[in-house]
Amino acid sequence: MVDLSTNCGGIRSPNPFWLASAPPANSGPQIQRAFDHGWGGAVWKTLGTPIQNVSSRFGGVDYRGLKNIGFNNIELITDRPLESNFREIYETKKKYPKHAVIVSLMVETREQWQDIIKRAIDAGADGLELNFGCPHGMCERGMGSAVGQEPKVNQEITSWAVEYSTVPVLVKLTPNVANIVPHGLAAQRGGAHGVSLINTIKSIIGVDIDRFVPQPFVAGRSTNGGYCGAAVRPIALHMVAALAREPEFRIPISGIGGVTNWRDAVEFMLLGASSVQVCTEVMLRGYRIVEDMIEGLTDYMRDKGFSKLDDMIGKAVPNFTEWGELDLNFETVAKIDANACIGCHLCVVACDDGAHQCIHPAKDSRVPVVDEAECVGCNLCQIVCPVPGCITMAPVDNGFAPATWNDHVHDGKPLRPKKAAH
């Protein structure tokens, strides 16, 4: 049996898949439909003083026939009356008592925080998420990322929320900082029960080259927005992992950023997240994607012998280290499967123009030849190859004992010779 239930900072849900605070979690009827499809929790679209949003407000990035690999929004917090939101929170929690209902909040003064926290808890919130990440609109008013970028302010407001709350408090961190660790530690010092990250990345999604206006178009002008979607996942994974491996950081993480399927979610959990929030992929494909996520995660855990999420959460963290601790004597070379190769020679072009000039056309075969003596194992050929499994990177027994750069500098351990430069 596989148990998908999770506890993220004291917030329990039947599985780790939560809707992120965004348009898919804008109302009670939406969240109730999501729960019917299998979502374990939802973070309500941010509540505060209702905003008049702009039209239009979304933009997407297409690349080589792939649509919306990146997504951008200039939408702000709820534009619906607080009374309607609180009524629907109450109705949703009453109807779905086992699902996690987390309420995202963003206001300015201490008194406003006290008031809205009480109202959210009275409505039935299982937890609160403090929105310290919004990178546009709200930060100009001293909220959102304006708070998230200042550790002292983050800590202070978090302490207010923890003081006034009787339910767990998560702090949603902004990625628009040089180093995420001080900001996660600030939330921890403020008493947060956990953090969620990342929020969206400050961005301009594109420019209309005919009208000379950044996108999305709003009456002839535009502004920076928040970048999200599949393209931001590597940034989100790094920031989650940076906190998870920090010895002083000891509170749970809810991972967010570019989750499109169960594999993405597993990567976040292996790097320390105990719940995973999804927004953009739901906007593009609908609530039913969670069904495949649940099935995929269940099969993965069964295949790996994990009976519960705690068996896998953080399992990759010990293997995330600094560059100076990597084994410089580990060596790989490219191997091409002649039976799988289609002779497209994309690897030849990539290696010749962008790497180390070690893959060459063969005189009497469609299959390129790898000069293993010159191959540095950079992986570029494998990355550009259109045939899965055709090119592999095979380890080489070069006779050198493992040695890191730090070992070499401090202890004089020998490093294998460098390949000849062309």
N, C-alpha and C positions, 0 to 999 in steps of 0.2 A: 504494500500500500504506500502511496505517496501523499504526503500532507502538504498542501500549498498554503495553508494559513500562515499569516505573518503578524508580527508585532513590531511596528516601527515607532519607536519613541513612546510606547504606551498606547498607540492607536492600533487596534486589532481589526483585521479584515480577513475574509475567507480565502483570498489569494492576493498576491502582491501587485496586481494591476489596478492602478488608479487613473481616473481621468485627471489631467492637470487643470489648473485654474485657467479657464479660457472659454471661448464660445461654446464648445461641446458641454460645458458644465454651467451654462448660463441660467438654467431654470429647473424647477422641480420635475416637470414632465420629461425633460431631456434626460436628467440623471436617473429617473425611474426606468426609462427605456433602456438606458445603459446597464443598469443593475439586472434587468431582465435578460440581457444578453450575456451576463456573466462577470461584469466588472466588479472587482472586490471593494472598491472605494471611489470616491470622487472628491476633488477639491473644488468647492464652489467658486464660480467666477468672482473676482475680488469685490468685496463690499466696502463702501465708503460713501462719501457724498456723491450721489449719482451724477454721471458725466454726460454731456451731449457729445456723442462721437461723430466723427467725420464720415463722409462718403466721397470717394471709395477709401478702402482701408487695408486691403491685402495685396500682396504681390508674390510672384513665384519665379524661380530660376530654372530654366530648362537647359540641358547640356547634352549635345549629341543624341538627340531623340529621346532623352529621359526627361520627363516632365516633373517639375516641382521637386527637384532634389534639394533645393533650398526654398525657404518660405519667409515672408516678411509681413509684419503687421504694424499698423500705427493706431490700432484700437486701444482704448484705455479701459478703465474699470467698468463696473455695471452701469448701465443706463436705465435700469429699472428701479422703481421705488423700493426702499429698504423694507417697507411693510410687506410688499409682495414676496421679496426674497425670504424674509424670516418665516412667513406663513408657509411657503413651499419647503423650506428646510424642515419645519416641524412635520409637515405632511409626509415628506420623503422618509425621514427617520422613523416615523411611526409605522410606515408601511414596510420598511426594510430595516428592521432592528439589528440584523447581523452584519450589515454592510457599513463601511466607514464613511461618514459624512464629515469632511473637514472643511472649515470655512476660511477662505482667504480674506484678509483684512488689510486696509490701508487708510489711515487718517493722519491728522497732523498733531494735535495737542494731546497731552496726557489725559485730560478730561474726556476727549473724544475716544481715546483708546479704552478707557474704563467703561464708557457707555456702550460702545459697540461690541466689546467683548462680552459684557453681561447679556446683551440682547442675543448674540449668537449662541451663547451657552443655554440661555433660556429656551431658544428655539430647538435645541437638541443636538448641537454640534458635538461630535466625538473628539474633535481636536481643532486647533486653529493653525493657520499658516500665515505668518507675517510677510507681506509682500514687500521685500526690500530690494527688488530686482528690476522693476519696470524701467526701461531705458529711455523712455520718451514721454512727453506730456506731463506726467506726474513728477518726474525728477526736477523739472523746472519750477515746481511748486514746493520743493523741499521734501518730497516723498520718494518712494520707489528706490531707484539706484542711488539717489542723493544720500539716502540713509545707508544703503548697502555698501557704499564705497568708503564710509567713515567708521572704522571699528568702534570708536568710542560712542558714537551715536547709535550704532547697531546694538551695542551692549546695553546702553541706557534704555532704549525703547523696549528691547527684549525683556529687560528686568521689570518694566512697568507691566507688560503683558503677563508675565509669569506671576507677578503679584496679584493681578486681578482675575486670573483664570483658575478655574477648577478642573480644567481638562488639559491634556498635553499641548504644548506649543512648539511648532516647527518654525524655523526661520528660513525663508526662501532667499538664497544668496544670488547676487549678481555676478556674472562672469566678466563684467567690464572692469576688471582689476588686474594688476600685474601678478599677484600671488593670492590664491584663494585661502590659504591656510590662516593668515591672521584674521580673516573675516569669519571663518568657521569657529575659530577659538574665541572670538569676541561674542558670538552667539552663545557659545557654551558658558562663558563667564557670566553672561546675562541670565543664565538659568534655563536656556532652551532645552527641551527634551529631545530635540533632533533638528537636523537641517534638511532642506531640499534644494537641489541644484542640478542643472543650471537654469536660470531664467534666460531670457533672450539676449542676443548680442547686438549691441548698437550697430546699425548698418544702413546703407542705402542700397536697395535691391536692384536698381538699374536706372537708366535715364532714357526717356523718350527722345530719340535723336532727331525727330522731325519737329516736335513742339518745344524741345530744349528744356524739359521739365523732369526732375527726378520722379520716380514712380513710388507709390501709386499716385495718380493724378487727382488733385483736389482743387478745382477751379483755377488751374494754371500754376499751381505751386505744390510743393510737397515738403516732407521733412524726413529726418532719420527715423527708422523704426526698429523693431526687434527681430533679429534673424533667428530662425529655428528650422526644424525639419531635419531630414536625414544628414544633410551636410554638416551639421554642428555636432554630431555624435562624438567624433574623436576629441573635440575640445571638452565636451561634457565628461567623457570617460576619464580624461586626464585630471580634471578638477575633482571628480569624485575620488579617484585613486589617491590624489595628493593629500586629501583629508584623511582617507581611510588608513594610510600608512603613517600618519603623523602620530608619534607616541603620546603627545599631550591631548590629542583629540579623542574623546571617549563616548560620544553620543551617536545615535543612529543616523543613517543617511537615507533620504528618499531621492532616487536618481531620476533625472529628467534630461532630455535632450536627444532628439533624433531617433527615438525608439520606433521601429517600423514592424518588427516581428519578434517572435520568441527568442531568437538568437541574440538580438540586440539587448533584450531584457536580461538574458543570462549573463552577458558581458558586464552589465552594470552590477548585477548581484555578485558575480565573481570578484569584482573590484570593490565590494563593500556595501552596496545598497541593499536595504531590507524591504523596500518597496520601489516600484517603478511607475512613474507618471508619463502619460501619453497625451499629446494634444494634436499635433499637425497631422499625423497619420489618420486619426479619427476624422479630422476635418476633410481629408481627401478621400477616405474610403468608408467611413461610417463606423458605428459601434460594434458591428459584428466581427471586426478583426480580432477582438479579444478571444473569440472561440478558438481560433487557430493558435493564439498565444498560450492559452491554457493547455490545449492538447500538446503543443510542442514542448512546453516546459515540463509537463507530466512525463512525456516520453523520454526527454533528456535526463531527468532525475532518475527515472527507472533504469535507464541504460547505464548511468554512472554509479548506481547503487546508493543514491541519496534518498533517504526516507522523509526528510523534512528540509525546509529552506535553510535552516541554520547550518546544515551539513555543507552547504556550498557557498554561503555568503562570505565574501572576503577571501576565498580560497586562492585567488590569483595575486592578492596583495603582497605576500612575501617575495614574489618574483618580479615586482616592480621596483627598480633600483635606480641609482644614478649611473651616468655613462661611465664614470671612472671605475665602477665595480663590474663592468662587463668583461667577459673573457676575450681578450684580444688575440689569443691563440686558437680560438675556435674558427674553423675554416669550412666553407662550403663552396661547391662549384655547380654550375648548371648542367643538368642532364636532360636531353631531348628524347622523348619517346618517338622513335621513327614510325611506329605503327599509327600513332595518334596525330602526328604532324601533318598539316594540310598544305605546307609549303607557302604560306602567306608572306614569310620573311619580315613580319613586323618586328620580331626579335632582333633581326640583323640590323634594321634601321635604327631601332632604339639603342642597341648596344653601340653601334658605330657613332651615332650623333650625340647620344646622351649618357653614355656610360664608359666602358673601358676597351672597346674595339677587340673583343675576344670571340665574337660569333661571326662566322663568314659563310657565304654561299658555297655549296659543294659543287664540284664540276659535273658530277654524274648522278646527282640525286636532288630531289626537291627538299631534302632535310638538311638544314644548315649544320655546320660543324662548330663545335665549341673547342676553342684552344684553352684547355683546362689550366695550362701553366700560366696563362694570363688572366683567367677568370678570378674576380675578387668576391664573387658570391653576393652581388649587390641586390639581386632579385628583380631588376627592372625587366628582364626578358620574361620572367614568369608573370609579372604584372600585366604586360601588354599582350601576352599570348591569349587568343580568343578561345582556345580549346582547354577546358578544365583538365588538369592533371597531365597535360602534355609535357610541360617543363617543371622539373622538380629541382630543389636545391639539396644536393647530397653532401653530407658531412665528409670531411677528408681527415684521415689519420696522418697528420704531418709530423708526429714524433715530439711535438712541443707540449710541455705540461701547461695546464691552465694558468693564466697570468692576467691580472687586470692592469690598467694603467697605474693605479695607485700602488700595486705590488711592484711594478717596474720602477717607479720613481723612488719609492721608499725602501724597497728591499733588493732592488737590482735584478729581479727575475727576468730572464731573457724573453724577448718577443720574437715570433717567427719573422723572417725577412719580408719586406714589402714586395709586392709585385712590381715588375718593371713599368715605368711610365712611358707612354707613347709620345 
